[in-house]
Amino acid sequence: MWRWLNDNFEEAVCAGLLLFMATLAFVNILARYFTNFSLAFSEEIEVSLLVYLTMLGTAAGFKRGIHLGLIFLVNRLPRPVQRWLRAGSAVLACGLFLALLWFSVRQIQDEVAVATTSEALAIPQWWYTLGLPLGSILIVARIVQATRRALRRVGPS
């Protein structure tokens, strides 16, 4: 069970989010068709869940090593250079998401301090913003995991 969760966590949560979002959109369509009124809150929820979906999808991409890269060129270089390039790109990617983590935590602090609420549902805005730091932590963990796996495949220098 833990192995499956480690291998498929992001994909399972993304599938659940997509199912929920599609169902909510469909219910909104039915409501507009039969009552001529829209469920205004549904758009807020769907747009906000896209933040979570994007972060989980990014983590899944790093975990599986399917993000765009120059693997065609890297694989033709000597092994020591490959190791340095893979490690260097992982450091840069981790730096990017650690910076996003830092700034998103600061944003949440500001939203809490000002008591910002969402427009349609009037719930705390930081509930939606929380997807950025949580996603950043997960992405950094998946980058480290994928880099360790890739460096083991390349072998020692």
DSSP file (Angstrom, degrees, kcal/mol; ACC not computed):
  #  RESIDUE AA STRUCTURE BP1 BP2  ACC     N-H-->O    O-->H-N    N-H-->O    O-->H-N    TCO  KAPPA ALPHA  PHI   PSI    X-CA   Y-CA   Z-CA
    1    1 A M     >        0   0    0      0, 0.0     4,-2.4     0, 0.0     5,-0.2   0.000 360.0 360.0 360.0 -45.0    0.0    0.0    0.0
    2    2 A W  H  >  +     0   0    0      2,-0.2     4,-2.5     1,-0.2     5,-0.2   0.883 360.0  51.6 -66.7 -36.9    2.8    2.5    0.9
    3    3 A R  H  > S+     0   0    0      2,-0.2     4,-2.4     1,-0.2    -1,-0.2   0.932 110.7  47.8 -63.6 -45.2    4.7    1.6   -2.3
    4    4 A W  H  > S+     0   0    0      1,-0.2     4,-2.2     2,-0.2    -2,-0.2   0.912 112.0  50.2 -61.5 -42.3    1.6    2.2   -4.4
    5    5 A L  H  X S+     0   0    0     -4,-2.4     4,-1.5     1,-0.2    -1,-0.2   0.900 111.2  48.6 -64.4 -40.6    1.0    5.5   -2.6
    6    6 A N  H  < S+     0   0    0     -4,-2.5    -1,-0.2     1,-0.2     4,-0.2   0.893 117.2  42.0 -64.0 -39.9    4.6    6.6   -3.2
    7    7 A D  H  < S+     0   0    0     -4,-2.4    -2,-0.2    -5,-0.2    -1,-0.2   0.766 130.7  22.1 -79.2 -26.0    4.4    5.7   -6.9
    8    8 A N  H  X S+     0   0    0     -4,-2.2     4,-2.6    -5,-0.2     5,-0.2   0.248  82.4 112.4-130.1  13.0    0.9    7.1   -7.6
    9    9 A F  H  X S+     0   0    0     -4,-1.5     4,-2.5     1,-0.2     5,-0.2   0.946  84.2  42.8 -56.6 -54.7    0.0    9.7   -5.0
   10   10 A E  H  > S+     0   0    0      1,-0.2     4,-2.7    -4,-0.2    -1,-0.2   0.911 115.6  48.9 -60.7 -43.7    0.0   12.7   -7.3
   11   11 A E  H  > S+     0   0    0      2,-0.2     4,-2.4     1,-0.2    -1,-0.2   0.895 111.3  49.6 -65.2 -39.9   -1.8   11.0  -10.0
   12   12 A A  H  X S+     0   0    0     -4,-2.6     4,-2.2     2,-0.2    -2,-0.2   0.924 113.6  45.0 -65.5 -44.5   -4.5    9.7   -7.7
   13   13 A V  H  X S+     0   0    0     -4,-2.5     4,-2.7    -5,-0.2    -2,-0.2   0.913 112.9  51.5 -66.7 -41.0   -5.1   13.1   -6.1
   14   14 A C  H  X S+     0   0    0     -4,-2.7     4,-2.8    -5,-0.2     5,-0.2   0.909 109.2  50.5 -60.6 -42.0   -5.1   14.7   -9.6
   15   15 A A  H  X S+     0   0    0     -4,-2.4     4,-2.3     2,-0.2    -1,-0.2   0.918 111.6  48.0 -62.7 -42.8   -7.7   12.2  -10.8
   16   16 A G  H  X S+     0   0    0     -4,-2.2     4,-2.4     2,-0.2    -2,-0.2   0.912 112.8  48.2 -63.3 -43.0   -9.9   12.9   -7.8
   17   17 A L  H  X S+     0   0    0     -4,-2.7     4,-2.9     2,-0.2     5,-0.2   0.922 112.1  48.9 -63.7 -44.1   -9.6   16.7   -8.3
   18   18 A L  H  X S+     0   0    0     -4,-2.8     4,-2.7     2,-0.2     5,-0.2   0.903 111.0  50.2 -63.1 -40.6  -10.4   16.4  -12.0
   19   19 A L  H  X S+     0   0    0     -4,-2.3     4,-2.3    -5,-0.2    -1,-0.2   0.937 113.1  46.2 -61.8 -46.4  -13.4   14.2  -11.2
   20   20 A F  H  X S+     0   0    0     -4,-2.4     4,-2.6     1,-0.2    -2,-0.2   0.924 114.1  47.8 -61.7 -45.3  -14.7   16.7   -8.7
   21   21 A M  H  X S+     0   0    0     -4,-2.9     4,-2.3     2,-0.2    -2,-0.2   0.899 112.7  48.1 -65.5 -41.0  -14.1   19.7  -10.9
   22   22 A A  H  X S+     0   0    0     -4,-2.7     4,-2.4    -5,-0.2    -1,-0.2   0.901 112.5  49.0 -66.6 -40.3  -15.8   18.0  -13.9
   23   23 A T  H  X S+     0   0    0     -4,-2.3     4,-2.6    -5,-0.2    -2,-0.2   0.922 111.6  49.2 -63.8 -44.0  -18.8   17.1  -11.8
   24   24 A L  H  X S+     0   0    0     -4,-2.6     4,-2.1     1,-0.2    -2,-0.2   0.906 111.9  48.5 -62.9 -41.9  -19.0   20.6  -10.4
   25   25 A A  H  X S+     0   0    0     -4,-2.3     4,-2.1     2,-0.2    -1,-0.2   0.901 111.7  50.2 -64.1 -40.7  -18.9   22.1  -13.9
   26   26 A F  H  X S+     0   0    0     -4,-2.4     4,-2.6     2,-0.2    -2,-0.2   0.910 109.7  49.9 -65.2 -42.1  -21.5   19.7  -15.1
   27   27 A V  H  X S+     0   0    0     -4,-2.6     4,-2.5     1,-0.2    -1,-0.2   0.888 110.0  52.1 -62.7 -38.4  -23.8   20.5  -12.2
   28   28 A N  H  X S+     0   0    0     -4,-2.1     4,-2.3     2,-0.2    -2,-0.2   0.897 108.9  50.1 -64.4 -39.9  -23.3   24.2  -13.0
   29   29 A I  H  X S+     0   0    0     -4,-2.1     4,-2.5     2,-0.2    -2,-0.2   0.928 111.5  48.2 -63.2 -45.5  -24.3   23.5  -16.7
   30   30 A L  H  X S+     0   0    0     -4,-2.6     4,-2.7     1,-0.2     5,-0.3   0.912 110.6  51.6 -61.5 -41.6  -27.4   21.7  -15.6
   31   31 A A  H  X S+     0   0    0     -4,-2.5     4,-2.2     1,-0.2     6,-0.9   0.913 112.2  45.8 -62.8 -42.3  -28.3   24.5  -13.2
   32   32 A R  H  X S+     0   0    0     -4,-2.3     4,-1.4     4,-0.2    -1,-0.2   0.893 114.5  48.6 -67.0 -38.8  -27.9   27.1  -15.9
   33   33 A Y  H  < S+     0   0    0     -4,-2.5    -2,-0.2    -5,-0.2    -1,-0.2   0.920 121.5  32.4 -68.6 -43.9  -29.9   25.0  -18.5
   34   34 A F  H  < S+     0   0    0     -4,-2.7    -2,-0.2    -5,-0.2    -1,-0.2   0.737 135.7  21.5 -88.9 -23.2  -32.8   24.3  -16.2
   35   35 A T  H  < S-     0   0    0     -4,-2.2    -3,-0.2    -5,-0.3    -2,-0.2   0.529  88.9-127.7-121.6  -8.8  -33.0   27.4  -14.0
   36   36 A N  S  < S+     0   0    0     -4,-1.4     2,-0.4    -5,-0.4    -4,-0.2   0.669  77.2 110.5  62.9  17.7  -31.2   30.1  -16.1
   37   37 A F        -     0   0    0     -6,-0.9     2,-0.3    -9,-0.1    -2,-0.3  -0.940  60.9-138.7-120.3 146.4  -29.1   30.8  -13.0
   38   38 A S        -     0   0    0     -2,-0.4     2,-1.4    -3,-0.1     3,-0.1  -0.754  17.0-124.7-103.0 149.2  -25.4   30.0  -12.6
   39   39 A L    >>  -     0   0    0     -2,-0.3     3,-1.7     1,-0.2     4,-0.6  -0.740  31.7-172.9 -87.2  89.0  -23.7   28.6   -9.5
   40   40 A A  H >> S+     0   0    0     -2,-1.4     4,-0.9     1,-0.3     3,-0.7   0.811  76.3  61.1 -59.2 -33.7  -21.2   31.4   -9.3
   41   41 A F  H 3> S+     0   0    0      1,-0.2     4,-2.1     2,-0.2    -1,-0.3   0.762  89.8  71.6 -66.0 -23.6  -19.1   29.8   -6.6
   42   42 A S  H <> S+     0   0    0     -3,-1.7     4,-2.5     1,-0.2    -1,-0.2   0.877  94.9  51.3 -64.5 -37.0  -18.3   26.8   -8.8
   43   43 A E  H <X S+     0   0    0     -3,-0.7     4,-2.7    -4,-0.6     5,-0.3   0.906 108.3  52.4 -66.2 -39.9  -16.0   28.8  -11.0
   44   44 A E  H  X S+     0   0    0     -4,-0.9     4,-2.1     1,-0.2    -2,-0.2   0.928 112.3  45.3 -60.0 -45.1  -14.1   30.1   -8.0
   45   45 A I  H  X S+     0   0    0     -4,-2.1     4,-2.4     2,-0.2    -2,-0.2   0.931 114.1  48.3 -65.1 -45.8  -13.6   26.5   -6.7
   46   46 A E  H  X S+     0   0    0     -4,-2.5     4,-1.0     1,-0.2    -2,-0.2   0.924 113.5  46.0 -63.6 -45.4  -12.5   25.2  -10.1
   47   47 A V  H  X S+     0   0    0     -4,-2.7     4,-0.5     1,-0.2     3,-0.4   0.906 114.3  48.7 -64.6 -40.5  -10.0   28.0  -10.8
   48   48 A S  H >X S+     0   0    0     -4,-2.1     3,-1.1    -5,-0.3     4,-0.8   0.865 106.5  55.7 -69.5 -35.2   -8.6   27.7   -7.3
   49   49 A L  H 3X S+     0   0    0     -4,-2.4     4,-2.6     1,-0.2    -1,-0.2   0.724  92.4  72.8 -69.7 -19.1   -8.2   23.9   -7.5
   50   50 A L  H 3X S+     0   0    0     -4,-1.0     4,-2.7    -3,-0.4    -1,-0.2   0.823  90.5  59.0 -62.8 -29.2   -6.2   24.4  -10.7
   51   51 A V  H <X S+     0   0    0     -3,-1.1     4,-2.2    -4,-0.5    -1,-0.2   0.953 109.2  42.5 -61.7 -48.9   -3.4   25.6   -8.5
   52   52 A Y  H  X S+     0   0    0     -4,-0.8     4,-2.6     1,-0.2     5,-0.2   0.917 114.4  51.5 -62.6 -43.2   -3.3   22.3   -6.6
   53   53 A L  H  X S+     0   0    0     -4,-2.6     4,-2.4     1,-0.2    -2,-0.2   0.900 110.1  49.0 -61.5 -42.2   -3.7   20.4   -9.9
   54   54 A T  H  X S+     0   0    0     -4,-2.7     4,-2.2     2,-0.2    -1,-0.2   0.919 112.4  46.9 -64.7 -44.6   -0.7   22.2  -11.4
   55   55 A M  H  X S+     0   0    0     -4,-2.2     4,-2.2     2,-0.2    -2,-0.2   0.914 114.1  47.2 -66.6 -41.9    1.5   21.7   -8.4
   56   56 A L  H  X S+     0   0    0     -4,-2.6     4,-2.4     2,-0.2    -1,-0.2   0.896 112.0  50.9 -66.0 -39.2    0.6   18.0   -8.2
   57   57 A G  H  X S+     0   0    0     -4,-2.4     4,-2.2    -5,-0.2    -2,-0.2   0.880 109.4  50.8 -64.9 -38.0    1.1   17.5  -12.0
   58   58 A T  H  X S+     0   0    0     -4,-2.2     4,-2.3     2,-0.2    -2,-0.2   0.917 110.4  49.2 -64.6 -43.7    4.5   19.2  -11.7
   59   59 A A  H  X S+     0   0    0     -4,-2.2     4,-2.6     1,-0.2    -2,-0.2   0.914 110.8  50.4 -61.7 -42.7    5.5   16.9   -8.9
   60   60 A A  H  X S+     0   0    0     -4,-2.4     4,-2.1     1,-0.2    -1,-0.2   0.893 109.2  51.9 -62.9 -39.4    4.4   13.9  -10.9
   61   61 A G  H  X>S+     0   0    0     -4,-2.2     5,-2.3     2,-0.2     4,-0.9   0.918 112.2  44.5 -64.0 -43.8    6.4   15.0  -13.9
   62   62 A F  H  <5S+     0   0    0     -4,-2.3     3,-0.4     3,-0.2    -2,-0.2   0.908 111.1  55.0 -66.0 -40.4    9.6   15.4  -11.8
   63   63 A K  H  <5S+     0   0    0     -4,-2.6    -2,-0.2     1,-0.2    -1,-0.2   0.906 116.2  36.9 -59.4 -41.9    8.9   12.0  -10.1
   64   64 A R  H  <5S-     0   0    0     -4,-2.1    -1,-0.2    -5,-0.2    -2,-0.2   0.519 107.8-124.1 -89.8  -6.2    8.7   10.3  -13.5
   65   65 A G  T  <5 +     0   0    0     -4,-0.9    -3,-0.2    -3,-0.4    -4,-0.1   0.874  69.9 129.5  68.3  37.0   11.4   12.3  -15.2
   66   66 A I      < +     0   0    0     -5,-2.3    -4,-0.2    -6,-0.2     2,-0.1   0.229  28.7 116.7-112.0  14.2    9.2   13.4  -18.0
   67   67 A H  S    S-     0   0    0     -6,-0.5    -9,-0.0     1,-0.1     0, 0.0  -0.451  81.4 -82.0 -75.2 157.2    9.7   17.2  -18.0
   68   68 A L        +     0   0    0     -2,-0.1     2,-0.3     2,-0.1    -1,-0.1  -0.297  68.6 147.1 -58.3 139.6   11.3   18.7  -21.0
   69   69 A G        -     0   0    0     -3,-0.1     3,-0.3     0, 0.0    -1,-0.0  -0.937  59.8-102.4-160.3 179.4   15.0   18.4  -21.0
   70   70 A L    >>  +     0   0    0     -2,-0.3     4,-2.9     1,-0.2     3,-0.8  -0.248  62.8 138.6-107.3  43.2   18.0   18.0  -23.2
   71   71 A I  H 3>  +     0   0    0      1,-0.3     4,-2.8     2,-0.2     5,-0.2   0.842  65.6  63.9 -58.7 -35.8   18.4   14.3  -22.4
   72   72 A F  H 34 S+     0   0    0     -3,-0.3     4,-0.3     1,-0.2    -1,-0.3   0.912 113.7  33.3 -54.8 -43.3   19.2   13.6  -26.1
   73   73 A L  H X4 S+     0   0    0     -3,-0.8     3,-1.2     2,-0.2     4,-0.3   0.899 116.7  54.6 -79.3 -42.9   22.3   15.8  -25.7
   74   74 A V  H >< S+     0   0    0     -4,-2.9     3,-1.7     1,-0.3    -2,-0.2   0.893 102.4  57.5 -60.6 -41.3   23.1   14.9  -22.1
   75   75 A N  T 3< S+     0   0    0     -4,-2.8    -1,-0.3     1,-0.3    -2,-0.2   0.668 102.2  56.7 -65.9 -15.9   23.1   11.2  -22.8
   76   76 A R  T <  S+     0   0    0     -3,-1.2    -1,-0.3    -4,-0.3    -2,-0.2   0.435  92.3  88.4 -94.4  -0.3   25.8   11.6  -25.4
   77   77 A L  S <  S-     0   0    0     -3,-1.7     5,-0.1    -4,-0.3    -3,-0.0  -0.524  94.0 -81.2 -91.7 162.9   28.2   13.3  -23.0
   78   78 A P    >>  -     0   0    0      0, 0.0     4,-2.4     0, 0.0     3,-0.5  -0.272  45.6-109.2 -61.0 151.5   30.8   11.5  -20.8
   79   79 A R  H 3> S+     0   0    0      1,-0.2     4,-2.6     2,-0.2     5,-0.2   0.866 116.3  53.7 -53.8 -44.2   29.4   10.1  -17.6
   80   80 A P  H 3> S+     0   0    0      0, 0.0     4,-2.0     0, 0.0    -1,-0.2   0.902 111.1  47.2 -61.0 -37.2   31.1   12.6  -15.2
   81   81 A V  H <> S+     0   0    0     -3,-0.5     4,-2.8     2,-0.2     5,-0.2   0.900 109.9  53.5 -68.5 -40.5   29.6   15.4  -17.2
   82   82 A Q  H  X S+     0   0    0     -4,-2.4     4,-2.7     1,-0.2     5,-0.2   0.930 108.6  49.4 -58.0 -45.5   26.2   13.8  -17.2
   83   83 A R  H  X S+     0   0    0     -4,-2.6     4,-2.6     1,-0.2     5,-0.2   0.924 112.3  47.5 -61.2 -44.9   26.3   13.5  -13.4
   84   84 A W  H  X S+     0   0    0     -4,-2.0     4,-2.8    -5,-0.2    -1,-0.2   0.911 113.3  47.9 -63.9 -42.3   27.3   17.1  -13.0
   85   85 A L  H  X S+     0   0    0     -4,-2.8     4,-2.5     2,-0.2     5,-0.2   0.914 113.5  46.8 -66.6 -42.3   24.5   18.3  -15.4
   86   86 A R  H  X S+     0   0    0     -4,-2.7     4,-1.8    -5,-0.2    -2,-0.2   0.932 116.2  44.5 -64.5 -45.0   21.9   16.2  -13.7
   87   87 A A  H  X S+     0   0    0     -4,-2.6     4,-2.3    -5,-0.2    -2,-0.2   0.912 114.2  50.3 -65.8 -41.9   22.9   17.3  -10.3
   88   88 A G  H  X S+     0   0    0     -4,-2.8     4,-2.3    -5,-0.2    -2,-0.2   0.906 110.1  48.7 -64.2 -42.2   23.2   20.9  -11.4
   89   89 A S  H  X S+     0   0    0     -4,-2.5     4,-2.4     1,-0.2    -1,-0.2   0.868 110.8  51.9 -67.1 -33.9   19.8   21.0  -13.0
   90   90 A A  H  X S+     0   0    0     -4,-1.8     4,-2.8    -5,-0.2     5,-0.2   0.900 109.0  50.2 -67.0 -40.2   18.3   19.4   -9.8
   91   91 A V  H  X S+     0   0    0     -4,-2.3     4,-2.4     2,-0.2    -2,-0.2   0.924 112.5  47.1 -63.3 -43.5   19.9   22.1   -7.7
   92   92 A L  H  X S+     0   0    0     -4,-2.3     4,-2.1     2,-0.2    -2,-0.2   0.921 113.4  47.7 -64.6 -43.7   18.5   24.8   -9.9
   93   93 A A  H  X S+     0   0    0     -4,-2.4     4,-2.2     2,-0.2     5,-0.2   0.919 112.5  48.9 -64.2 -43.4   15.0   23.3   -9.9
   94   94 A C  H  X S+     0   0    0     -4,-2.8     4,-2.5     1,-0.2     5,-0.2   0.909 109.5  53.5 -62.1 -40.8   15.1   22.9   -6.1
   95   95 A G  H  X S+     0   0    0     -4,-2.4     4,-2.0    -5,-0.2    -1,-0.2   0.901 107.9  50.5 -59.6 -41.7   16.2   26.5   -5.8
   96   96 A L  H  X S+     0   0    0     -4,-2.1     4,-2.1     1,-0.2    -2,-0.2   0.937 114.6  42.0 -61.8 -47.7   13.3   27.6   -7.9
   97   97 A F  H  X S+     0   0    0     -4,-2.2     4,-2.0     2,-0.2    -2,-0.2   0.776 111.7  54.5 -77.1 -24.8   10.7   25.7   -5.9
   98   98 A L  H  X S+     0   0    0     -4,-2.5     4,-2.4    -5,-0.2    -1,-0.2   0.868 109.2  49.4 -71.0 -35.7   12.3   26.7   -2.6
   99   99 A A  H  X S+     0   0    0     -4,-2.0     4,-2.6    -5,-0.2     5,-0.2   0.915 110.8  49.6 -65.5 -42.2   12.0   30.3   -3.7
  100  100 A L  H  X S+     0   0    0     -4,-2.1     4,-2.5     1,-0.2     5,-0.2   0.897 109.8  52.2 -62.0 -39.5    8.4   29.7   -4.6
  101  101 A L  H  X S+     0   0    0     -4,-2.0     4,-2.2     2,-0.2    -2,-0.2   0.942 110.3  48.0 -59.4 -48.5    7.9   28.1   -1.2
  102  102 A W  H  X S+     0   0    0     -4,-2.4     4,-1.9     1,-0.2    -2,-0.2   0.942 115.7  42.6 -59.1 -50.5    9.4   31.2    0.6
  103  103 A F  H  X S+     0   0    0     -4,-2.6     4,-2.2     1,-0.2    -1,-0.2   0.844 112.9  52.3 -70.6 -32.8    7.3   33.7   -1.3
  104  104 A S  H  X S+     0   0    0     -4,-2.5     4,-2.4    -5,-0.2    -1,-0.2   0.871 108.2  51.2 -72.0 -34.4    4.1   31.7   -1.1
  105  105 A V  H  X S+     0   0    0     -4,-2.2     4,-2.4    -5,-0.2    -2,-0.2   0.912 110.5  49.8 -64.8 -41.1    4.5   31.4    2.7
  106  106 A R  H  X S+     0   0    0     -4,-1.9     4,-2.1    -5,-0.2    -2,-0.2   0.899 109.8  51.1 -62.5 -40.1    5.0   35.2    2.8
  107  107 A Q  H  X S+     0   0    0     -4,-2.2     4,-2.6     2,-0.2    -2,-0.2   0.917 109.3  49.9 -63.7 -42.8    1.8   35.6    0.7
  108  108 A I  H  X S+     0   0    0     -4,-2.4     4,-2.6     1,-0.2     5,-0.2   0.911 108.4  53.4 -62.3 -41.5   -0.2   33.4    3.0
  109  109 A Q  H  X S+     0   0    0     -4,-2.4     4,-2.5     1,-0.2    -1,-0.2   0.916 110.9  46.8 -58.7 -42.6    1.1   35.4    6.0
  110  110 A D  H  X S+     0   0    0     -4,-2.1     4,-2.3     2,-0.2    -2,-0.2   0.912 111.4  50.9 -65.1 -42.4   -0.1   38.6    4.3
  111  111 A E  H  X>S+     0   0    0     -4,-2.6     5,-2.2     1,-0.2     4,-0.7   0.878 113.0  45.8 -64.6 -37.0   -3.5   37.0    3.4
  112  112 A V  H  <5S+     0   0    0     -4,-2.6     3,-0.4     3,-0.2    -1,-0.2   0.919 112.4  50.9 -69.3 -43.7   -4.0   35.9    7.0
  113  113 A A  H  <5S+     0   0    0     -4,-2.5    -2,-0.2     1,-0.2    -1,-0.2   0.870 118.2  37.6 -62.8 -37.5   -2.9   39.3    8.4
  114  114 A V  H  <5S-     0   0    0     -4,-2.3    -1,-0.2    -5,-0.2    -2,-0.2   0.544 106.0-128.5 -91.1  -7.7   -5.3   41.2    6.2
  115  115 A A  T  <5 -     0   0    0     -4,-0.7     2,-0.2    -3,-0.4    -3,-0.2   0.913  35.5-170.8  58.9  46.8   -8.0   38.5    6.5
  116  116 A T      < -     0   0    0     -5,-2.2     9,-2.5    -6,-0.2    10,-0.4  -0.483   1.5-167.8 -69.4 133.8   -8.5   38.3    2.8
  117  117 A T  B     -A  124   0A   0      7,-0.3     2,-0.1    -2,-0.2     5,-0.0  -0.848  26.0 -97.8-120.9 160.1  -11.5   36.2    1.7
  118  118 A S     >  -     0   0    0      5,-2.8     4,-0.8    -2,-0.3     7,-0.0  -0.351  32.2-122.2 -73.0 157.9  -12.5   34.7   -1.6
  119  119 A E  T  4 S+     0   0    0      2,-0.1    -1,-0.1     1,-0.1   -78,-0.1   0.933 100.4  29.9 -71.0 -48.3  -15.1   36.6   -3.6
  120  120 A A  T  4 S+     0   0    0      1,-0.1   -79,-0.2   -80,-0.1    -1,-0.1   0.910 133.8  24.9 -84.2 -42.8  -17.9   34.1   -4.1
  121  121 A L  T  4 S-     0   0    0    -80,-0.1    -2,-0.1     2,-0.1    -1,-0.1   0.591  89.1-136.8-100.4 -12.1  -17.7   31.9   -0.9
  122  122 A A     <  +     0   0    0     -4,-0.8    -3,-0.1     1,-0.2     3,-0.0   0.849  53.2 144.1  56.0  37.7  -16.0   34.4    1.4
  123  123 A I        -     0   0    0      1,-0.1    -5,-2.8     2,-0.0    -1,-0.2  -0.685  65.4 -73.6 -97.8 160.2  -13.7   31.7    2.8
  124  124 A P  B >   -A  117   0A   0      0, 0.0     3,-1.5     0, 0.0     4,-0.4  -0.292  37.8-141.4 -56.4 129.4  -10.1   32.6    3.7
  125  125 A Q  T >> S+     0   0    0     -9,-2.5     4,-1.7     1,-0.3     3,-1.2   0.780  95.4  72.3 -63.2 -27.7   -8.0   33.1    0.5
  126  126 A W  H 3> S+     0   0    0    -10,-0.4     4,-1.9     1,-0.3    -1,-0.3   0.731  82.7  70.6 -65.6 -19.0   -5.0   31.3    2.1
  127  127 A W  H <4 S+     0   0    0     -3,-1.5    -1,-0.3     2,-0.2     4,-0.2   0.895 106.2  38.9 -60.6 -38.3   -6.9   28.0    1.7
  128  128 A Y  H X4 S+     0   0    0     -3,-1.2     3,-1.3    -4,-0.4    -2,-0.2   0.890 114.9  52.1 -76.9 -40.7   -6.4   28.4   -2.0
  129  129 A T  H >< S+     0   0    0     -4,-1.7     3,-2.1     1,-0.3    -2,-0.2   0.751  89.8  80.2 -67.9 -24.0   -2.9   29.8   -1.8
  130  130 A L  T 3X S+     0   0    0     -4,-1.9     4,-1.9     1,-0.3     5,-0.3   0.723  77.1  73.4 -57.5 -22.2   -1.8   26.9    0.5
  131  131 A G  H <> S+     0   0    0     -3,-1.3     4,-2.0    -4,-0.2    -1,-0.3   0.808  90.0  59.4 -62.0 -29.2   -1.4   24.8   -2.7
  132  132 A L  H <> S+     0   0    0     -3,-2.1     4,-2.4    -4,-0.2    -1,-0.2   0.968 110.0  36.2 -69.2 -53.6    1.8   26.6   -3.6
  133  133 A P  H  > S+     0   0    0      0, 0.0     4,-2.2     0, 0.0     5,-0.2   0.917 120.1  48.9 -68.5 -38.1    3.9   25.9   -0.5
  134  134 A L  H  X S+     0   0    0     -4,-1.9     4,-2.1     1,-0.2    -2,-0.2   0.935 114.6  45.9 -62.8 -44.0    2.5   22.3   -0.1
  135  135 A G  H  X S+     0   0    0     -4,-2.0     4,-2.9    -5,-0.3    -1,-0.2   0.889 109.9  54.5 -64.0 -39.6    3.1   21.7   -3.8
  136  136 A S  H  X S+     0   0    0     -4,-2.4     4,-2.6     2,-0.2     5,-0.2   0.910 108.2  49.0 -62.0 -42.5    6.6   23.2   -3.6
  137  137 A I  H  X S+     0   0    0     -4,-2.2     4,-2.1     2,-0.2    -1,-0.2   0.932 113.6  46.4 -62.1 -45.6    7.6   20.9   -0.7
  138  138 A L  H  X S+     0   0    0     -4,-2.1     4,-2.3     1,-0.2    -2,-0.2   0.900 112.1  51.1 -64.0 -41.0    6.3   17.9   -2.6
  139  139 A I  H  X S+     0   0    0     -4,-2.9     4,-2.6     2,-0.2    -2,-0.2   0.924 109.3  49.6 -64.1 -44.7    8.0   19.0   -5.8
  140  140 A V  H  X S+     0   0    0     -4,-2.6     4,-2.4     1,-0.2    -1,-0.2   0.915 111.1  50.5 -61.1 -42.0   11.4   19.4   -4.1
  141  141 A A  H  X S+     0   0    0     -4,-2.1     4,-2.3     1,-0.2    -1,-0.2   0.914 112.2  46.9 -61.7 -42.0   11.0   16.0   -2.5
  142  142 A R  H  X S+     0   0    0     -4,-2.3     4,-2.7     2,-0.2     5,-0.2   0.847 109.7  53.6 -70.5 -33.3   10.3   14.4   -6.0
  143  143 A I  H  X S+     0   0    0     -4,-2.6     4,-2.6     2,-0.2     5,-0.2   0.944 111.3  45.6 -63.8 -46.5   13.2   16.3   -7.6
  144  144 A V  H  X S+     0   0    0     -4,-2.4     4,-2.4     2,-0.2     5,-0.2   0.925 114.3  49.1 -61.5 -44.9   15.6   14.9   -5.0
  145  145 A Q  H  X S+     0   0    0     -4,-2.3     4,-2.0     1,-0.2    -2,-0.2   0.934 114.2  44.3 -60.6 -47.5   14.1   11.4   -5.4
  146  146 A A  H  X S+     0   0    0     -4,-2.7     4,-2.5     1,-0.2    -1,-0.2   0.866 112.6  52.1 -68.1 -36.2   14.3   11.4   -9.2
  147  147 A T  H  X S+     0   0    0     -4,-2.6     4,-2.9    -5,-0.2     5,-0.2   0.917 108.6  50.0 -67.8 -42.3   17.8   12.9   -9.1
  148  148 A R  H  X S+     0   0    0     -4,-2.4     4,-1.8    -5,-0.2    -1,-0.2   0.926 113.0  47.6 -59.5 -43.5   19.1   10.2   -6.8
  149  149 A R  H  X S+     0   0    0     -4,-2.0     4,-1.6    -5,-0.2    -2,-0.2   0.912 113.4  47.6 -64.1 -42.6   17.5    7.5   -9.0
  150  150 A A  H  X S+     0   0    0     -4,-2.5     4,-2.1     1,-0.2    -2,-0.2   0.892 110.3  51.3 -67.5 -39.9   19.0    9.1  -12.2
  151  151 A L  H  X S+     0   0    0     -4,-2.9     4,-1.6     1,-0.2    -1,-0.2   0.846 107.6  53.2 -68.2 -32.1   22.5    9.4  -10.7
  152  152 A R  H  < S+     0   0    0     -4,-1.8    -1,-0.2    -5,-0.2    -2,-0.2   0.877 109.2  49.9 -66.3 -36.8   22.4    5.7   -9.7
  153  153 A R  H  < S+     0   0    0     -4,-1.6    -2,-0.2     1,-0.2    -1,-0.2   0.884 109.0  50.8 -68.3 -38.5   21.5    4.8  -13.3
  154  154 A V  H  < S-     0   0    0     -4,-2.1    -1,-0.2     1,-0.1    -2,-0.2   0.850 104.5-149.6 -68.6 -32.7   24.4    6.9  -14.7
  155  155 A G     <  -     0   0    0     -4,-1.6    -1,-0.1    -5,-0.2    -2,-0.1  -0.192  32.1 -32.7  89.2 175.7   26.8    5.2  -12.3
  156  156 A P              0   0    0      0, 0.0   -77,-0.1     0, 0.0   -73,-0.0  -0.219 360.0 360.0 -68.9 160.7   29.9    6.5  -10.6
  157  157 A S              0   0    0    -77,-0.1   -76,-0.1   -78,-0.1    -2,-0.0   0.475 360.0 360.0 -62.6 360.0   32.2    9.0  -12.3
